[in-house]
Amino acid sequence: MALGEGDRRRIAGFRVVVSWPQSRFAPPPSPSGSLRARVAGMAGVLLIVTGVAAVVVAIGTQKHAPQPSLASAGTIGSQGRGPWLRRSVPVSVSIPAIGVNSALLRLGVNPDGTIQVPSLVTRSQEAAWYKYSVTPGQVGTSVIEGHVDSYQGPAVFFRLGALRPGNRVDVRLADGITAVFRVTGVRQYLKYYFPAKIIYGAARHAALHLITCGGAFDYATGHYLSSTVVFASLASSRPAHHRRGQR
C-alpha cells in the first residue's frame, strides 16, 4: 500500500517514497523507537549527505580557466607603425608568463567558410597559425588560435586570460628569427557580438592576435559563449643563432 501524503519524508533534499504491494507478504511495521530503526535511518541519511557532499566537492575542485580582468583590457593596437619583419612562416610560439611552449600548426578554413581549429582529440596541446593571415612580424594582423580545454582537461591556451599588458610572446620563424611581441591588451567578447573586423582585419603595424574560448560554458550546445583575445604588437626580434665558423 502506498504511503499517504502525510507519511512522505525528505532526506537531504530528496523526497523518499516507499510503497508496498497490497499483499499479506508486506513486512510488519517496526516498533516505534526501535534502536535498530534509528541506527539504520541515521546511516541512510549519512550516506546521502556524504554523496551530496562528494558532488559539491567535485564541482568545487573543477579547474576553471582564468578570465581577463578589466585592468588587463589595455589597448588593441599600436599608435605607430613600429618595427616589422620580412615574411617567414611561424614554427612555434612561447609565452613565458603562462608556461606555453607549442609548435604551430598551419590551418585555413573549413568548406563552410569557418576557420579551422586543431583537433580536440589529438592536437589540443598545440596552437595553430591562421595561414591566411600575415606571418608574425609582418605589417598587418597575424592570428594564432588554440583550445582552452579538451576532453582530457586544460589545453594549450587554458591560461591565456591570465596575460597582462607587457607580457611577452615569442614566435620563432622558419628563417630562424624570433619575433618578440608585447601584449597591449586582453579582452573577452561574446561570440554573438564577436568583432571579426577588429580581430582579423588589416593593421598598420605588426600585430599579433591570440584567440581561445572563454566565458560561460553552455552545456546545452557544448560550446563556450565568449572568446578571449590577446592583442600584441611587435617590440623587437632576435636573430638566428649562427653555428661556429659561419659568418
ABEGO torsion letter per residue (X at the ends): XBBBAAABBBBGGBBBBBBBBBBAABBBBBBBGBAAAAAAAAAAAAAAAAAAAAAAAAAAABBBBBBBBAAAAEBABBABAEBBBBBBBBABBBBAAAGBBBBBBBBBBBAAGBBBBBBAAAAAABBBBBAABBBBGBBEBBBBBBBABBAAEBBAAAAAAABBBGBBBBBBBAAGBBBBBBBABBBBBBAAABBAAAAABBBABBBBBBBBBBEBBBAAAGBBABBBBBBBBBABBBBBBBBBGBX
